[in-house]
Amino acid sequence: MRMTDETTTPSPPGTSGDPAVEVTALRQRYGEFEAVRGISFTVRPGELFALLGTNGAGKTTTMEVLEGFRPAGGGSVRVLGLDPYAQRRRLRPRIGIMLQEGGFLGDLTVAETVAAWQGMAADVGHEPLPGAIELVGLADKAKTRVRQLSGGQKRRLDLALAVVSRPEVLFLDEPTTGMDPEARRDTWTVIGSLKAAGTTILLTTHYLEEAERLADHLAIMHRGEIHSAGTVDEVVADAGDRITFRLPVQPETLRARPGGDLPFLAGTAPTLTYTDGSATVTYTLPGTSSGSPPNGSPGPGTDVPPAARAHAALATLFAWAAGHDLTLERLEVRRGTLEDAFLRVVGEAR
Ligand SMILES: Nc1ncnc2c1ncn2[C@@H]1O[C@H](COP(=O)(O)OP(=O)(O)OP(=O)(O)O)[C@@H](O)[C@H]1O
């Protein structure tokens, strides 16, 4: 995946190295409300790309444009080199869609439903995927009517139907919502095997662990825009390292002078929480793409690699502790997490 601002002309399908999905400056409105505000990303064949975001960020809207349910309001989208709306008849047989709300007939059994979808796949010239029911772990429910399935089981059936025609590109909108942890892990295994078989997958999710486990590339959306994108490691690097320790001091001492005279580290002020007569001090250091340091305070430039930044911060901290004859108890330096990156995006956009 690469982020791009410039408008690009899609290459003809079939050319080696063509992206499987190309979104360029996509905009989408509902009346006066602009739900998607000029987003761009590219997904290469065989890649799994995850769209993360807050509620109402525009993920489903983006997926619906890519699935051909509505034309792009602005910018352009291509799936397998085709316009998914204008050329949907050509594209549909080549893609699989797992919607948030599956539209099954409740009176049919699981086996009948899958057989109907297999029939439709055969009608458009596909060799239907055998064993789709087993693949998603519904073999013991084959004779159960769809309306009697639990929410999580319906999601599994949705997935079986989405893959039955062996799609080249698979769209999964919140595939594991409503599943228990075991079913979720099983589904991650299924998605992993589809990817291993070469399927290009676009997935939206609210489960950060899902993206962390499955995604080659991801983007975090908030209010219609992409705020952070890249590999999981690149996006996590945006979050910056976190330093925490405890000070064996009375809270009153520090409350009297908020933060005491704790130093700024990499331009970052500490946050303090008080428990049991000690203070827990936390610094969240700037990430790779952070802007100028907060509070206008001096700090290393943004070109400093995160590891060097953490190293310098610790040196400053130890010097401060030595000067105060203090021991930093339970000192921890930990890498930012995807959750930190997500919360940073939401926090910065407020
Ligand atoms: N048919 C519609 N008419 C008007 N507004 C809509 C419509 N569909 C979505 N919206 C609005 O567009 C915005 C984006 O919605 P969308 O469903 O794409 O978000 P999302 O990122 O998928 O959210 P969630 O994670 O909650 O599913 C929201 O503010 C939503 O209220």
The ligand as an ORCA input file, in Angstrom:
! r2SCAN-3c Opt
* xyz 0 1
  N     -27.219      6.527      3.940
  C     -26.710      7.500      4.696
  N     -27.295      8.715      4.774
  C     -26.756      9.704      5.510
  N     -25.635      9.597      6.239
  C     -25.006      8.416      6.209
  C     -25.508      7.307      5.447
  N     -24.662      6.268      5.613
  C     -23.689      6.702      6.447
  N     -23.897      7.990      6.801
  C     -23.032      8.793      7.671
  O     -21.748      8.838      7.082
  C     -20.748      8.709      8.088
  C     -19.853      7.536      7.758
  O     -20.610      6.343      7.933
  P     -19.937      4.910      7.718
  O     -21.008      3.899      7.935
  O     -19.215      4.902      6.425
  O     -18.891      4.888      8.910
  P     -18.049      3.662      9.507
  O     -16.634      4.133      9.585
  O     -18.298      2.422      8.744
  O     -18.692      3.570     10.967
  P     -18.880      2.322     11.967
  O     -17.514      1.947     12.425
  O     -19.682      2.942     13.063
  O     -19.581      1.232     11.226
  C     -21.475      8.604      9.428
  O     -21.498      9.880     10.027
  C     -22.859      8.159      9.042
  O     -23.824      8.654      9.961
*
